[in-house]
Amino acid sequence: MIRKCRWFIALVVGLVLCTGSALAEPAVAPFYQAVMKMKPVGKLGQVIKKEKIETPIEGAQAWRIAYISSDLNDKKTISTGIVVAPKGNASAGSRPIISWSHGTTGNAQNCGPSQVESPARPLNQYFLVNGDSSTDYGLPSLEQFIKDGYVVVGTDYQGLGGGGRHQYVVAKTNGRDAINAARAAGSMRETGAGKKTVMIGWSQGAGSTVGASSQADYIAQKGTAFDGLDIVGFVAMAMPDLAMYQPDSLDQDSAEKMINDFANEWSVDSFAFAHMSMNMWGTQAAFPDTLKLSDIFTDEGAKVLDEIYLNKCVHVSTDTINFNYGSSYKSLLRPEPQNAQAWARAIVAGSVDNATKPIAPVLILYGNKDTTLPPIMGDYYRKKICALGGNVARVQLPGDQNHFTTPTVSIPFYLPWIKDRLAGKPAGDGCAVENVLN
């Protein structure tokens, strides 16, 4: 009996320790443990750590990488990801690059898609019947891209395995991670990568992709690990555009209305509330000197959400909120936001830029039944960019498609479009007629 009591006490002590400081840094594999101790010093796109990994794709080779990136404030960061390239020799710089930006996986260090056991495989979505994981991972149309002779790279984004706090849905930061992922893949001689690049993303990743499209100066800057990226197209599946909430003026009243509308319209259930609060958490991570979570959430809410998002990926986070708060999850919100003008400016600053013409054509693919990121967001963006003289094709997918069916149903639309852009064919005028893909 004494031994049993001692064992029980030891177990309780262990559990207390695990729910304290140990959970502040969720367990990650040795590769990421080492990366999280590194400093973000080096050229943009510089690979600072890599390891060869297995891939089931015939004729392909793959690596897990960590590389230098920077956020929207030009603060250097470390991002992780995977690179998959055809085997065999290729003439120097002959292989185009496909840079993939993934959808929401979470905010904690252990939420990067490259951390699953075998990440270098075709896109696998947890929500679909054939999903075999608790998170989304993998790369879209990977077999076809490798067969076509492309190099495919997928960023995890900063904060999802490379240290620091993840700037979730801060499109300009996520976009820079995808740009620097392409630079990283291009800098690896083993890949045979050239300069021509297409960026593609879904959900959060669609924001990343379109968020990259207007950053001409960042893409063109010299002194990176792989200068001269020639990005010829951007594919956005189910894109967000949080700047659509931006009022004409950001005075106090307008800012308060913007933040209230955003917080409440995205809180229709605990799943949506989790995504909204993750967004606020990510925005605060991008602007830590001017924003506090307790501006938007109660003191309890700020403390609880911070602990959840530091430790758990998105679906477990949602379960945790639902289990602990049920239908009262809105009690974590302040009745009225504080510091609203700073929050409104920060959300606009980090969002997709709909006031700057993209450097290359954009293809938006969406489902008519998408309630996660309603199609009105892509419509709003297209109208803004077309008015600037940009080229945005927007295509509704056939049938009744929701947010999670979008990547699969989009394949026959984006594959030929990407091939044409990489072949140097001019894109048709996407602003002339909607739902027509040239």
C-alpha positions, 0 to 999 in steps of 0.5 A: 500500500505504501508503494502504491501511495508513493507511486500515486504521489509521484504520478500526481507531482508529475502531472502537476509539472506537466501542466505547468512549465513543461507544456509551455514548450510542446514536444517537438522532434530533435530537428526542431529542438535544435532549430529553436535554439538557433539565431535567425542570422543569415541571408533571407532564404538561407538554409541553416539546417536540413536533413534528408527524409523519405518520400513515397513519390517515385523519382523524387527526393526530399528534405526537411529544412530550416531557413531564414525569413522575416516578418512584415516588420523586417524582423528576421525569423526562422521558418521550417518546411519541406522540399521535394525535387526530382531525382537525377541531374538537371541542367542548372536552373532548369526546374521551376519552383512551386511554393506551397502555403498550407491552411490552418494547423494551429499556433503552437511550435508543434503544429508545422506540417513538416513535423508529421512522420512522413510529410513529403507526400500528396496533400492529406486533409484531416477533415476528408474521409480519406484523411489519415491524420489529426492535421493537414499535411503534405503538398498539393498535386505532388506526383504530377508536379514531380513528373512535370519536373518541378521543385516543390517546397512547403513552408511551415511559417514562422512560429510553427517549429522554428521558435517565436510566436506564430503570426497566424493569418498575418498575410504579409508575414506568411507570404514572406515565409513562402517567398523565402521558402522558394529562395531556400529551395532554389539555393539547394544545388541538389534540387536543380531549381531555377528562378521561375516560380508559382505560388499556391495556397489554400485557406490561411495559405491563400492569404499567404500566397496573395499576401506575397503577390504585392510585395514587389520590393521584397521579392526583388531585393538583392543579397538573399540566398537566391536572388532573382526569383521570377514569380509568374503566377499566384493561385489562391484556393478559398482566400481570406481578405480580412481587410474587407472589414476596413472602414473608410476611416479608422477613427475611434468609432469606426475602429471599434465597429470594425473590431466588434464586427470582426470578433462577433461575426466570426464567433457564430460557434466555438470552431469559428471563435477559435479561428477568430481568437487565433487570428487576434493572437497572431496579430498581437504576435506581430505587433507585441509593442502596441497590442495586448490580448486583454484589449479584446478578451477578458483577463481570463480569456487572454490568459486561457487563450494564450495557454491554449495556443502556445500548446495546442494545434487548431482542432485540439484548441477548439475541443478545449474551448468547447469542453471548458466553455461550451456555449458560453465561449463568448464570455471570454470576449470583452463587451467592448474592445480597448485600444481599437484603433491600434488593433484595426491598423494592425489587422489592415497592415498585416492583411492581404494588400488590396491597394497594390497591384500584384506582380503577376496574374492571380487565380482565385478558386472557390466553392459556393458553399464555403462558410469558413471563408465566404466567397465574398472575400475573394470577390471583394479582392478581385474588384479592388485589384482589377480597378488597379489594373491587375489581373485576377481570374476568379472561378467558382468550382463546379458542384456544391463545394465547401471549404474543405473540398476546395483543394481537391476539386481545384486540381484540374483548374490550377494544373494547366494554368500553372503550366501555362504561366511557367511556359511563358504564355500570357494569362487571359484577362481575368477581370473581363469576365468572371468564372472564365478561365483562359 
